[in-house]
Amino acid sequence: MEHILLLEDDIALGNGICLALQSPYLRISLYRTLAQAGEALEQGGFDLLILDVNLPDGSGLDLLRRVRRSSPVPIILLTANDMEMDIVTGLESGADDYITKPFSLAVLRARVNAQLRRGAGGKIARFEPEGFLFDFDRMVFRRKGQPVELSKTEQKLLRLLVENQGQTLSRATLIDRVWTDGAEYVDENALSVTVKRLRDKLEEVPSKPRYLKTVYGIGYTWAVK
């Protein structure tokens, strides 16, 4: 599970962002002041920071600069300021992205997922569940020693499932993570088709899957063996 620190003093907006980003694979900690966020950061363990710039006790840019002295954690800035100089200052201070208010929550979610993917470079990218080899960095996939060709979409879906082996991921979560482009609508049939293709390539009997299982009414899981 990835952990996001959200620093936003607007109560309604902060709660709205938490609701928009809510999912089984994300934990969001909301803070309303620089002091609170600074104390939380001393404990570490965050995968992404979302920082408001204008706060009651100072500027999120100060916290950004402090974090950048010791950490490469992805950082997104939120602010009502849309002046070119504010944007330049934020990016030159080390921000990875910059979103001005008001903004679409769907776009924010897409930007957040993009930063989390970029920040996942240090995560394990090679998995060897029973009878398989999945090397996502080298894009090498084998079943019982035989190579398996997977599309980019199939790779993204498979990685989500094996990274969360034994956990059920909802259809909404999978659609959001695999087809994250800020689009307002994604045909849910795309997920069913991709699951079927993965089963055809990885399961010995695709109609009776041992690994990529359906959890009816919820979503899918890569079963623990």
N, C-alpha and C positions, 0 to 999 in steps of 0.2 A: 504494500500500500504506500502511495506517495503522499507526502505531507506538504501542504501549501500554507505559507504565512500570508494572511491578508491584513493590511494596515489601511483602514478606512474609517474616518470619524463620522460619516453620514450613516446613521443607524439603518435607515430604510435601504440605502444602496448596498451597504455591507451585507445585510441579510439577504437581499436579492441576489447578490453575487454568490453567496454561499449556496443558495437554493439552486441557482443555475448550474453550478459546478458539482453539485452533490452526486456522488456515485459510489459504488462499492469499492472502487480502487483509489479513491481520494479521501484524505482527511484534511479539513480546512480549519485552521485556527484563526479567529478574527480578533484583531486588536484595534483600539480606537485612539491610542496615543503613541508617540515615539518612545516614551519611557517604557510602556508595556511591551512593545515590539522588541525594543533593545534587550530587555531582560530575557524574553523568550529566545532571542537569537543566541544569547550566551550559552544556552543549553544545546544548541545545534539540532541537527536532524531534519532540516527542511530541504525539500527538493526544488522549490520555486517560491519566490517572494513576489507579491503584488503590493506595490506601495503607492498610496496616495501622496501627492506632493504637498498640498496645502493642509496643514494640520494645526490643531489648537496650540500645540507646544513646539512648533517648528516646522521644518521642511523634510519631506521624505528623501530629498536629495542628500541631506546630511547623513541619513542612515545608509543610503546607497553607497556613498563614498566610504563610509566606515567599513561596510561589508566587503567592498572591493579590495580593501587592503589585505584581506586574508582568504577570500572565498570566491570561486568562480560560479557560484550558484546562479541559475537564471533569474533575472529580475525584470518584471514588467512594471512600468510606471502608469499611474492613473492620475489625471489632473484635468481641471477645467481650463487650464491655460492652453491656448492653441497658437501662441506666438512662436514664430520660427526660432527665436533665441532660446525659448524654454525647451523646445524639442532638442535643439543642438546641445544645450547644457546637459539635459538628461542623458542623451546618448554618449556624449563625451565623458560623462562621469561614470559610465560603465553599464548603463541600462541595456538590456537585450531587446526590449520593445517598448513602445510608448503609445498609449491610447488616450485620446482626449474625450472628455465628457461633453454631451451625452454620447453613449455608445450602445451598440446592439449587444445583448448578452450572448447571442449566438456567435457573434464575431469574437467576443472575449473568450468564449469557451474554445473556439478554434485556435486562437492565439496561445492560450494556456496549454492546450494539447501539443501544439507545435514546439513550445519551449520545453515541455516535459520530455518529448521525444529526443530533442537535441541534447538535453541534460542527461539522457540515459546512456550516454556513450560508455560510461564506466561499468554498466551493469553486465551481468553474465549474458553472453549472446550464444552460448553453445549448450545444448541440452541433449541428453542421451537417455530418454525414457526407454522402457523395455522394447528392444528390437528396432529402435530408431536412432538416427543421428540428425539433429537439427542444428546447423551452424549458420546463424542469421547474418553474421558479419561476412563470412565467405560465400554465403548463399549456396551452401552445400546441404542437401537433404537426402537421407538414405532410409530405406525400409528393408530390414534384413540384408543389409549390405548392398542393396541395389539402389542406384540413383533415382531420385524422384524430382521431376520438374514442377516447380510451383510458380504461379504468377505473383506479382507484387502484392496484390490484394490477398491472395491465399497465404502468403508469408506473414502479412500483418495480422491476419486473423489467427493463424496458428500460433504466432508468438504470444499474443495476448492470452490464449488459452493455456499454453504450456507454462507461461510465467505465473499463472494463477492456478496451477494444477490442483485439482481437488476442490476448487471453488466454483460455484455457479455464477456465470456472468450473464446478466440480463440481455435480451435482444436490444434494448435501447442503448445499453452501455456499449455493446459491440458495434452497433451501427455508428454511434458517436465517435468511437475510437478508430474505426477502420476507414470510415468515409468522412473524415473531418476536413471540410473545406469551407465551412461557414454557410453551406447550403441550408436553406430552410426546410427542404423536403428531400428525403432519400427513400426510394422504394424499398420497403422491408423485404421484398422478394429477393433483392440482391444478396442479403445475408443468407437466406435459405439456399440459394443457388451456390454460393461460395462454400457453404458447409457441405453440400452434396458433393461438390467437386473434390474437396479435401478428403471426404470419406472414400470416394472412388479411388483416390490415389494412395491412401494410407491404411485403410481398413482391409482386412482379409475378406470379410463378408460385409460390404457396405450397408446392406439392409439390416444387419445386426451388429452395429458398431460396438467394439470393446473399449475404445478410447474416447473418440469425440461423441459424447453422449448428449442427447436432448433431455433437458429437465422440463417436462411439460408445463406450460403455463408461465414459465420463467425465462429460460434461455438455454445455454449450452455450458458444458464443462469438459475438460480433459481429465478423464478418470485416473485416479491414483491406482497403480498396480503393485 
